[in-house]
Amino acid sequence: MKMMDKLSQLWRRLLFYARRNRFDRELEEEMRFHLEMKAEENLAAGVSPEEARYAAQRQFGNQTLLREVSREMWGIRLIDALFQDLRFGMRMLLKNKSFTAVAILSLALGIGANTAIFQLLDAVRLRSLPVKDPQELAEVRLADMKGARGGVHRSSSVTNPIWEQIRERQQAFSGIFAWGTDRINLATGGEARPARMLYVSGDIFHTLGVNAALGRVFTTADDQRGCGAPGLVISHEFWQREFGGEANVIGRKITLADRQFEIIGVTPASFFGMEVGRSFDLALPICAAALVYRGGWLNSGTYWWLTVTGRLKPGWSLEQATAQLQSFSPGLFEKTLPANYPTVSVKDYLGSRLIAAPAGSGVSQLREKYEQSLWLLLAIAGLVLLIACANLANLLLARASARECEIAVRQALGASRVRLVRQLLVESLLLAAFGSALGAWLAQALSRFLVAFLNTSAAPTLSTSTAPIFLDLTPNWRMLGFAASLAALTCLLFGLAPAIRATRMDPGAAMKAGGRGMTAGRERFSLRRALVVTQVALSLVLVAGALLFSRSLGKLLTAPTGFRQEGILIADVGFRRPYLPLDRYPAIQDALLARVRAIPGVESVAFTHIMPLRGGGSLHVWMDGADARQRQRTSLSRVGPDYFKTMEIPLLAGREFDARDRADAPRVAIVNEAFARKFLHGADPVGQRFWMEGMDPIPETRYEIVGLARDTKFEDLREEFRPIAYTAPAQLVGASPGGPVVIRSRLPQAEMVAAVKRVLNEIDPSITVSFQVFKPMIEATILRERLMAMLSGFFGMLALLLACVGLYGILSYGVASRTNEIGIRMALGAQRRDVFWLILREALLLVTAGVAVGLPIIFAGARLASTLLFGLTPTDPVSLLLAALLMLAVAMVSCWIPARRATKVDPITALRFE
Amino acid sequence: MGNDAKKTELMPGTLEMLILKTIERNAGPMHGYGIARYIKQISNDVLQVEEGSLYPALQRLAIKGWVKAEWGQSENNRRARLYKLTPAGRKRLKQEVADFERVLEAILRVVQPT
């Protein structure tokens, strides 16, 4: 019962706070009543009315004291004190509006930047998938992909035959499923309408615990080999976008690959598939891949496109699951070894082993690409926040020294030191709270802006496409908690030291000094200088980082690529209806090329199999007559006639592909310099022959080299030049028709696009096309570097500004406190020049100290950024030198005004002002 | 403060007991002045409660939930704050009286001439 009593007591006290005014009024009335009664008593005893009243009051005693004691008894001491501190703090902040505004703004920027990046990291890295019990999910993959040949979608993918065997033989999972993605075209002609397709096995929704938002989702019955007309499940986003969220979407039909698929269900809004950072539009069972694509996706042992994930049975650990998987791995790979597998890789294939890996946070290309950059950005933003806090601490220290007198008086009146420190801390807490609230709001805007920037820069297609990056950025408790803890941390960082410092003073000495803040000046001054030196050091680190990333980006952009970048338009052409026999297409494609070439303004046109700088496959080759067992890898590219002319890749010897190179003619190839260096040790390759290993369905083939091209980048601007062998698509049996057409022209982009669309429409309205401009496409591949350069540059400038402000602050303060000294010097004969130099020397000293402290930090942290830089080491001397010079320039700028003010000191007034 | 030379000091804590007992004795709720007057009369002017102790004591009792204050009419039809006992207050009073009597008996045993 004791507890209940205490609780009801607390409740009564809290009620008191709510009815405070009424309490005061009632108490006053009660005492008035008492007073009147007493006066009446006196009157009844025979005293005159006024005397009665005075006597009553005298007897009553001190009313004010009574009131206060009563009030105090009711209140909760801590709350009273807190409210008092808060009110006082607000008043002090409002008194000094400009300081408060600057402080809150700099805190908001710092906390906002940190929170935004944390939000991105949280969405990309830390959060689990929005499914049931994600910690129980595990991925089944190969221990290493040495033996994987053919088309590999992801480093964790398997082929469909392997998946089917896993499904049959596994025992560690209560539910297991596979999934794969692709982009498809929803348009039936003209401009392409891309959509993201997710192929899933039947058990996925049941295993993940995802129920349909509308209609139904797939079950194992839907995913059987040879399924004729499976239903289609669409995503919530697609449903809203294409059908406006109408309820009658079930039963509607969508046309894909010339077939009609009926919509049977809609997934809930929170489900976006298994890949963090991407969403999907449509989902089909895996068996439907046989209907959508001509090729044998389902039977191919060289197409690695499925990712396998499952829910572990209760009590099974990852190690136990791996052991079980490894027990049947040899048998599985033996059974699934494809016929005509490249001989050099057969042993590796048979030696592959399956393992189980954690899958609770899904797979993510976004994560792989950006995780390290995001952590680095978080560190950078954290440093900026530290610099801002150092600034604030300095400002508060300056203010505290101005309030010395006031604090001394209060201490003399009996305020305890703890109470004073607490009150000063409350001011800092208020600043931190406001700054953090504003920062959290800014963070939302900033993170959305970053994602939007990545989206618009990453998908520079001219046709409208769905946003590639899909992240859930709604504010959640983690983000708010992060912002709040930053607030508390910054408050302690910049508020505690000044508060303790301010109350350390001997009150007597402070009052004697008259509040000019000159006492203990040396000691306090050294703390402020230390803070400024720290600021300069951290700014140096950030400026150096910004310079490194910017220069790295510059080097990337100017690195020789081997081909022309400007003025190239790529038209990705797709053939739909009617499906003609494959051997008719070469003629159609030739006609198409001829028509596009005929457009006035077009300089050159060529077909290619894969867009330039998108990479391609690789195979092993060996020179004719050399030992076949010594075969080595080369990259592969398939290009049509005039390709080298269009891309302006110089042909150093021989010729391009032309009309001679038909399917029935001897096989020819063009190689690049790197190939000649690797396989022929620099000898002239034209006329030589080499063998290429077979990759199902193509057998081992001998090629004659007819041309030598200059080196070009293959997949990535950052890579070294690698050996490339070019073959002609016309000689490739069974290639699907359509693909990218590269066009070099002098026409402006819009005209070119319109002209090509017209030409294609004239040939056949069912031909689909999507356009990309080459240069923006290249820039999209270095998006990460651009992002790092942009953000680190922004933060670097911010840091520079903060350091400048900090230096200016302390130099001004120094001038103000040394006015006497300057006056004396000038009286003793110092020139204005000498005084100027005095201040300048101070600035240089501080900056040099800062640089000296900052350089070791840079060297220590260099390793963190090395993988993100191109063509530079993290300790690149030029960048470091530039950064140091920038800091010195900042020193000059920041000391200008204080130094001028120092030279303007009138010695007479300075000396008089003792 | 008061103009009576003979002012006996109350043992600490007994004031609250006296107030509670006073309210219990009188059937209806009482105001602060009435409580002080009653104590003074019944004790033959020995115990004179000053306002500076009376009202804080009443507040304490109200915080602890042993009395409840309500505005009502005094005996001469004036608006006054009247205090009455709560059930918890009654229980508390019984306990305090018992404790006090026990202590008093013990003191008397020490002080009384044998």
Chai-1 contact restraints between the chains, C-beta under 6 A:
chainA,res_idxA,chainB,res_idxB,connection_type,confidence,min_distance_angstrom,max_distance_angstrom,comment,restraint_id
A,S8,B,G65,contact,1.0,0.0,6.0,A-B,restraint_1
A,R12,B,I63,contact,1.0,0.0,6.0,A-B,restraint_2
A,E30,B,R81,contact,1.0,0.0,6.0,A-B,restraint_3
A,F33,B,A80,contact,1.0,0.0,6.0,A-B,restraint_4
A,H34,B,G32,contact,1.0,0.0,6.0,A-B,restraint_5
A,H34,B,Y33,contact,1.0,0.0,6.0,A-B,restraint_6
A,M37,B,Y33,contact,1.0,0.0,6.0,A-B,restraint_7
A,F60,B,E51,contact,1.0,0.0,6.0,A-B,restraint_8
A,G61,B,M1,contact,1.0,0.0,6.0,A-B,restraint_9
A,G61,B,E51,contact,1.0,0.0,6.0,A-B,restraint_10
A,G61,B,G52,contact,1.0,0.0,6.0,A-B,restraint_11
A,L66,B,G52,contact,1.0,0.0,6.0,A-B,restraint_12
A,L66,B,Y55,contact,1.0,0.0,6.0,A-B,restraint_13
A,V69,B,P56,contact,1.0,0.0,6.0,A-B,restraint_14
A,S70,B,Q59,contact,1.0,0.0,6.0,A-B,restraint_15
A,M73,B,Q59,contact,1.0,0.0,6.0,A-B,restraint_16
